[in-house]
Amino acid sequence: MTVSFRERRSGILPSHHRVERAMSGRKQARRTSVKDIRSILRLTHEHGLSVRAVSERLKISKTSVSTYLLRAREAGLCGWPLPRGWTTMRLLNGFYSGGWAVRRRI
């Protein structure tokens, strides 16, 4: 839909234009790759970086970093390097297909 001259001149946009403008400024979510998961574990356990430092370095939210660390801890991954048998496929299955239980608040 087009905006009339009067609306443009007044600076008041119809509500659907304001929503479109607000939506265009949102960040696009990206899926965390196995490489990112390995980097989270390596930076946390080998280099001793905080969740905030890891999230800033990898450009991933602090919530995502914390979630992946929690899932790793629940699976028994408490150090770096990964134990034998932890292949890329095992990480993918564990982190993305719901292989680990998600805690629910009751």
N, C-alpha and C positions, 0 to 999 in steps of 0.2 A: 504494500500500500504506500502511496506517496504522501508526503507531508506538504501541506499547503504553505504558501508564502507567508501567511499570517502566523502560522504555527512556528515556522523557522525563525521569523523575525522576533517573535515574542520569547523564543528560547524554551517554550513549554512544549514538550513532545507528548503525543498520545501515549497512553500506558504501554501499549504493545511495543512501541519504539524504545521506551525506557527499559523494558525487560530485555529486548534484544541487545541493547547496548551493554547492560549489566552482564548478560550471559557471555558476551564476546570477550570480556576481560577475565573470565575464569581460567584457571590453569587446567590443562588437559591431564587427566590421570594416566599414568603409565604403569604397566605391570612390572613388578620387580623381577629381574632375571636371576638365574642361578648364579651368574657371575656376581651380581649385587649381593646375594645371600652369602656367598663365599667371602666377599669383601667385608660384609658386616661382621661375620664371625672372626675373620683374620684381624681386622682393625681393633675389634673389641678385646679379643683374647691375646693376640700376639703383641700388639702395640699398646694395649691398655687405654684406648681412647674411650671417652664417655659417649653416651647415646647422642648427645647434642653434637659433639665433634664428628661422629660418624655420619649423622644425618646431613650436616653441612658439607662434609667432604664428598658424599655420594649424591647429594641433592635429592634425598629421600626424606619424607616426614619422620619426625621423632617417634610418632606413634607406630609407623611401619617398622622402624628399626627395633623398637621395644617388642613389638609383636613377634618378629622373627627371632629375636633372642629368647623370648619366652618359649616359643615352639621348639627351638633347638634345645633349650634346657630340659623341657619335658621329654625330649627324645633321647636325652643322655649325652648331648653334645656340649661339653663344658670346657673345651679347650681347642687349641689349634696346634698342629694340623689335624684335619679330620681323621678319625680312625679308619682302618682298612675296611673296605666294603661300602663306604659311603660314596657311591658314585653319583654322577650327575642325575641319573634316572631316579635313584633313591631319594635324592634331595627334592627333585620335581614331584615325585609321588607324595612325599611327606608334607611339603609346603603347599601344594596347589590342589591336590585331589581330596583333601579332607582326611588324609591318612592319620592325622593326629587329632585328638579330641579337642574341641574348643570349649573352654570353660563357660558355663552359663551362670548368671546370677539368679539366685532363687529368692 
